[in-house]
Amino acid sequence: MNLDEFVNLYEEYKKKPSKKEAIDILNKDEITEVDYIKLLNCYDLDVLEIAARKAKDITERYFGKNIFLYVPLYISNFCSSGCIYCGYSCFNKIKRKRLNIKEIEDEMKALKKRGFQSILILTGEDNTKEGFNHLKDAVRLARRYFSEVLIETSPLTLDGYMELVNEGLTGVTLYQETYDLDTYKKVHLLGEKRNFKARLWAIERAIEAGVREVNIGCLLGLCSDYLKDVFLLSMHAMYLLKKYPKIELSISFPRIRPFKGMNFDYTEVSDLELVKFIVYTRLLLKNVGINISTRERSDLRDNLIGLGVTKMSAESKTSVGGYSKESDSLGQFEVSDKRSLDEIIKVIRSKGYNAEFINWVMI
């Protein structure tokens, strides 16, 4: 992926289009990278409304009227990276904890009982051998209970990913956080995560190791020019689809959420802008999943159903454990949508959509 080439393209065309120009773009069957830049810089609500209807039609054509539900499980908050935007940063003086194998199984049993079939296992950026073996044990155990087992951890070696695939790993989530190199250096002060290029290329190791599903994203608000981050994220997605056409790819647009002791400046990204990113990205990436997590408020998540979103986390906790019994650890960030799984399913169905636990795309 030639990141510089896409940065230059963005800088050349990042200007507000006229309303006529934007509508002409929407009338196309396929939009180009330049069209996408122009739409990201369009703030006309009439244009967005037209685009939203088109995004809805595209999403239903490729994914049906289905919202796929999954659940995150944090099994450790040990971290060797100094990321100033994260509650698990090694700079934060918090109680560190790893769930033992019995505790992990208790959590998984509790989640399975709720009806979940897909689990996302998360840890801090723990690059130790002990951390990897702990993760490996968790993946092996998860395969007994869930049809899909994904991880969100620090990048692994090719051999590391292959070991986990052999244990039942089906997918990897790995966010670049920001595609702006200057911002990246400012917010990652310590640890292996400081290596921008190593992180950028890591998702390809996971694909080459045999995972079937990957999810990439940028943390909106880290970079002041978040439009550029969204554009570069989508270019990264296009690059991966072209190189690995058989992979199931999803993208996420998480916004920064506060955590206890948080003390850094970031750029606010409005609800309207988030809606715009999801809608216009759907026009460009028709067959890519779009994920919205419980970082976002319940009312906003409800209104995003039908506008391009295909995946949602539900009943999430960002503490270590917390599903089988109350956790005594601090969360990585604050959850906004704290509704139960049943409440979320009820809303999805009320909007004429199916709440799915089996990933039929993967099958």
C-alpha positions in Angstrom: 0.0 0.0 0.0 1.5 3.3 -1.1 0.2 5.5 1.7 2.0 8.7 0.4 0.2 8.4 -2.9 -3.2 8.4 -1.3 -2.2 11.2 1.1 -1.2 13.3 -2.0 -4.5 12.5 -3.7 -6.5 13.5 -0.6 -4.6 16.8 -0.3 -5.2 17.6 -4.0 -9.0 17.1 -3.9 -10.0 18.0 -0.3 -12.3 20.9 -1.1 -16.0 21.3 -0.7 -17.9 20.3 -3.8 -21.0 22.2 -5.1 -24.4 20.6 -4.5 -24.7 19.8 -8.2 -21.3 18.2 -8.3 -22.2 16.1 -5.2 -25.5 14.9 -6.6 -23.9 14.1 -9.9 -21.5 11.8 -8.0 -24.4 10.1 -6.3 -26.0 9.4 -9.7 -23.0 7.2 -10.6 -23.2 3.4 -10.3 -19.6 3.4 -9.0 -17.8 6.2 -7.3 -14.1 6.8 -7.5 -11.5 7.6 -4.9 -11.7 11.3 -5.9 -15.5 11.2 -5.7 -15.2 9.8 -2.2 -12.9 12.6 -1.1 -15.4 15.2 -2.4 -18.3 13.5 -0.6 -16.4 13.4 2.7 -15.9 17.2 2.3 -19.6 17.8 1.5 -21.8 19.1 4.3 -25.1 19.5 2.5 -27.9 17.7 4.3 -30.0 17.2 1.2 -27.1 15.4 -0.4 -26.6 13.2 2.7 -30.3 12.3 2.7 -30.1 11.1 -0.9 -26.9 9.2 -0.2 -28.5 7.6 2.9 -31.3 6.1 0.8 -28.7 4.8 -1.7 -26.5 3.4 1.1 -29.6 1.6 2.6 -30.3 -0.1 -0.8 -26.7 -1.1 -1.3 -26.4 -2.6 2.2 -29.6 -4.6 1.9 -28.5 -5.8 -1.6 -25.2 -7.2 -0.3 -26.0 -8.1 3.3 -29.8 -8.5 3.5 -31.7 -6.9 6.4 -29.4 -8.4 8.9 -27.4 -7.0 11.8 -24.7 -9.4 13.1 -24.2 -9.3 16.9 -21.0 -10.2 18.7 -19.5 -9.6 22.2 -16.1 -8.5 23.4 -14.3 -10.2 26.2 -11.2 -8.6 27.8 -9.1 -11.3 29.4 -6.1 -9.1 30.4 -5.2 -5.5 30.8 -1.4 -5.9 31.0 0.2 -3.5 28.5 3.7 -2.5 27.5 2.7 0.4 25.3 2.3 4.1 26.2 -0.7 5.3 24.2 -2.0 8.5 25.7 -5.6 7.9 24.6 -6.1 4.5 26.3 -7.1 3.5 29.8 -4.8 0.5 29.6 -1.7 2.4 28.8 1.4 1.4 30.8 1.6 4.9 32.1 -1.7 4.5 34.0 -1.5 3.3 37.5 -4.3 0.8 37.4 -4.8 -2.7 38.9 -3.4 -5.2 36.3 -5.2 -8.5 35.9 -5.2 -11.6 33.8 -8.1 -14.0 34.0 -7.1 -17.5 34.8 -8.4 -20.4 32.6 -11.3 -21.1 34.9 -12.3 -17.5 35.0 -12.1 -17.3 31.2 -14.3 -20.4 30.9 -16.8 -19.0 33.4 -17.0 -15.8 31.3 -17.5 -17.7 28.0 -20.2 -19.9 29.5 -22.0 -16.8 30.7 -21.8 -15.3 27.2 -22.8 -18.5 25.5 -25.8 -18.8 27.7 -26.9 -15.3 26.6 -27.0 -16.5 23.0 -23.7 -15.2 21.6 -22.0 -17.2 18.8 -19.2 -14.8 18.0 -16.6 -13.6 20.5 -13.9 -11.0 20.3 -11.1 -11.7 22.7 -9.1 -8.6 23.8 -6.0 -7.9 25.7 -3.6 -5.0 26.3 -0.5 -4.7 24.1 1.1 -7.6 26.0 4.1 -8.8 23.9 5.4 -11.3 26.5 5.6 -15.1 26.0 3.3 -15.4 29.0 0.8 -13.1 27.4 0.8 -15.1 24.1 0.4 -18.4 25.8 -2.5 -16.9 27.8 -4.1 -15.8 24.6 -3.5 -19.1 23.0 -5.3 -20.9 25.8 -8.2 -18.5 25.6 -8.6 -19.1 21.8 -8.5 -22.8 22.2 -11.1 -22.7 24.9 -13.3 -20.2 23.0 -13.5 -22.6 20.0 -15.5 -25.0 22.2 -18.2 -22.5 22.8 -18.3 -20.1 19.8 -18.6 -20.5 16.0 -16.4 -17.4 15.5 -13.3 -16.5 17.5 -11.7 -13.2 16.9 -8.9 -11.4 18.7 -7.9 -7.8 19.2 -4.4 -7.7 20.6 -1.0 -6.4 19.8 0.3 -7.5 16.3 1.7 -11.1 16.2 4.3 -12.7 14.1 3.2 -14.9 11.1 4.0 -18.0 13.2 2.1 -16.6 16.1 -1.0 -16.0 14.0 -0.6 -19.5 12.5 -0.5 -21.1 15.9 -3.8 -19.4 16.9 -5.4 -20.3 13.6 -4.6 -23.9 14.4 -6.3 -23.5 17.7 -9.5 -22.2 16.1 -8.9 -18.5 15.5 -11.2 -17.2 12.7 -10.6 -13.4 12.6 -8.4 -10.5 13.7 -9.3 -6.9 14.6 -6.4 -4.5 14.4 -6.8 -0.7 14.3 -4.1 1.5 12.9 -5.6 4.2 15.3 -4.5 7.0 12.9 -3.0 7.0 9.4 -1.4 10.4 10.0 2.3 9.7 10.8 2.9 12.9 12.8 -0.1 12.3 15.0 0.8 8.6 15.4 4.2 9.6 16.8 2.6 12.1 19.3 0.1 9.7 20.8 2.3 6.5 21.0 5.1 7.4 23.3 6.4 3.9 24.3 6.5 0.3 23.2 6.4 -1.6 20.0 3.2 0.1 19.0 5.4 3.2 18.1 6.4 1.4 14.9 3.8 2.8 12.5 4.8 0.7 9.5 5.0 -2.5 11.5 1.4 -2.1 12.7 0.2 -1.1 9.2 1.5 -4.3 7.6 0.5 -6.6 10.5 -3.0 -7.4 9.3 -1.6 -9.0 6.2 0.3 -11.5 8.3 -2.9 -12.5 9.9 -4.5 -13.0 6.5 -1.5 -15.0 5.2 -1.7 -17.1 8.4 -5.2 -18.2 7.4 -7.7 -16.0 9.2 -10.9 -15.6 7.3 -12.1 -12.3 8.6 -10.4 -9.0 9.4 -11.6 -5.7 10.8 -9.6 -2.5 10.5 -10.3 1.0 11.8 -9.1 4.4 12.9 -9.9 6.1 16.2 -11.7 9.3 15.2 -10.5 12.4 17.0 -6.8 11.4 17.4 -5.9 13.3 14.2 -7.3 16.8 13.8 -7.9 16.1 10.1 -10.1 13.1 10.7 -11.5 13.3 7.2 -8.1 12.3 6.0 -8.0 9.4 8.4 -11.4 8.1 7.2 -10.2 8.4 3.5 -6.9 6.5 4.2 -8.8 3.8 6.2 -11.0 3.2 3.2 -8.0 3.1 0.9 -6.4 0.6 3.2 -9.6 -1.5 2.9 -9.6 -1.2 -0.9 -6.0 -2.3 -1.0 -6.7 -5.4 1.2 -9.7 -6.4 -0.9 -7.7 -6.2 -4.1 -4.8 -8.2 -2.7 -6.9 -10.7 -0.8 -10.3 -10.9 -2.6 -11.5 -13.9 -0.6 -11.2 -12.3 2.8 -14.2 -11.0 4.7 -13.4 -7.4 5.6 -15.1 -5.0 8.0 -14.2 -1.5 9.0 -14.9 0.5 12.2 -15.2 4.2 12.9 -14.8 4.3 16.8 -14.7 7.8 18.3 -12.6 8.5 21.4 -14.3 7.8 24.7 -13.1 9.0 28.1 -11.5 6.9 30.7 -10.6 7.5 34.3 -7.6 9.8 34.6 -7.8 10.8 30.9 -5.8 14.0 30.2 -5.1 14.8 26.6 -6.6 17.0 23.9 -8.5 15.5 21.0 -10.8 16.6 18.2 -14.5 16.2 18.7 -16.3 14.3 15.9 -20.0 15.0 15.7 -22.8 12.5 15.3 -23.6 14.0 11.9 -20.1 13.5 10.7 -20.1 9.9 11.9 -23.3 9.3 9.9 -21.7 10.9 6.9 -18.6 8.6 7.1 -20.7 5.5 7.3 -23.1 6.5 4.5 -20.4 7.7 2.0 -18.1 4.8 2.8 -20.9 2.4 2.0 -21.2 3.9 -1.5 -17.5 3.3 -2.1 -17.1 -0.1 -0.3 -20.3 -1.9 -1.2 -19.4 -5.4 0.2 -17.5 -4.4 3.2 -19.0 -4.9 6.7 -19.4 -1.7 8.8 -19.2 -2.2 12.6 -20.6 0.1 15.3 -19.7 -0.6 18.9 -21.2 0.3 22.3 -18.9 3.3 22.4 -21.8 5.0 20.8 -25.1 6.0 22.4 -28.0 3.8 22.2 -30.2 6.3 20.2 -27.5 6.9 17.7 -26.8 3.2 17.2 -30.6 2.6 16.7 -30.7 5.3 14.0 -27.7 3.9 12.2 -29.6 0.6 11.5 -30.4 0.8 7.8 -27.7 3.3 7.0 -24.9 1.0 6.2 -24.1 -0.7 9.5 -23.9 -4.5 9.4 -22.3 -5.4 12.7 -22.9 -4.4 16.3 -21.4 -5.3 19.6 -23.9 -5.9 22.4 -23.9 -5.9 26.2 -20.2 -5.0 26.2 -17.9 -4.6 29.1 -14.4 -3.1 28.8 -13.2 -4.2 32.1 -11.3 -7.5 32.5 -14.1 -10.1 32.7 -17.4 -8.9 34.2 -20.0 -11.1 32.6 -20.1 -14.1 35.0 -19.5 -11.8 38.0 -18.8 -8.2 38.8 -15.3 -7.1 37.7 -13.0 -5.1 40.0 -10.9 -3.7 37.2 -11.3 -0.4 35.4 -12.6 -0.4 31.9 -10.4 0.5 28.9 -13.0 3.3 28.1 -16.5 4.1 29.0 -19.3 2.2 27.3 -22.2 4.4 26.2 -24.9 1.8 25.1 -25.4 -0.2 28.3 -28.6 -2.0 27.2 -29.1 -5.7 27.5 -28.8 -8.0 24.5 -32.6 -8.6 24.6 -33.3 -4.8 24.5 -31.0 -4.4 21.5 -32.5 -7.4 19.6 -36.0 -5.9 20.2 -34.9 -2.6 18.6 -33.3 -4.3 15.6 -36.5 -6.3 15.0 -38.7 -3.3 15.4 -36.9 -1.7 12.5 -37.6 -4.7 10.3 -34.1 -6.2 10.5 -32.9 -9.6 11.7 -30.6 -9.9 14.7 -28.1 -12.6 13.6 -25.7 -14.6 15.7 -24.4 -16.8 13.0 -22.1 -15.0 10.4 -23.7 -16.3 7.2 -21.2 -14.3 5.1 -18.4 -16.4 6.5 -20.3 -19.6 5.8 
